[in-house]
Amino acid sequence: MTAPPETAEDFAGHVIFAICQASVTPSVGRRAHEQCMRALAMGATARLGFRHPGKADAIDRVWRERDRLFADYLASNDKLSFLANLPWIGPVTKRTLARRLGLMAAQEHRAVA
């Protein structure tokens, strides 16, 4: 479990990391995240660092709307439901993102035998 994000940039970075990690190996996801964040920091589109057009568009949208999204997230009474409405965040990615944002413990998602 990590600490909750303190800024819109922190929040967007967590969301972007979750998008980059979706359906790829951890090392590929980390590399994609680093490339995307580098591109965004230069004022460019995430497509410079990410080849998947759908994910790149979602990342650009999250970055562009980060201040509003972060304010809406903080104001939300149901933060898990809020996360599910972010671009490119599905049911599995939502739980991964929730753990990164400190909303749930790392073990909460595992079934008990």
Buried (B, 14 or more C-beta within 10 A) or exposed (E): BEEBBEEBBBBBBBBBBBBBBBEBEEEEBBBBBEBBBEBBEEEEBBBBBBEBEEBBBBBBBBBEBBEEBBEEBEEEEEBBEBBBEBBBBEEEBBBBBBBBBEBBEEEEEEEEE
